[in-house]
């Protein structure tokens, strides 16, 4: 019964937040489009940097967890 309640709670949380994510993405895109080209380039570099750091952190964590088995 607990697993069912947890699954139901998770499904509700995922389904109810869909509109919030779409609205945030639209606002970000519109705000970025209104900035000068130099600022847009800086945003692109920042996104690449953050995505690379997150990827390295994830890969490092997986590597450490696999070695500790």
Secondary structure, DSSP 8 states (H G I E B T S, - for coil): -HHHHHHHHHHHHHHHTHHHHHHHHHHHHHHHHTS-HHHHHHHHHHHHHHHHHHHHHHHHHHHHHHHT-
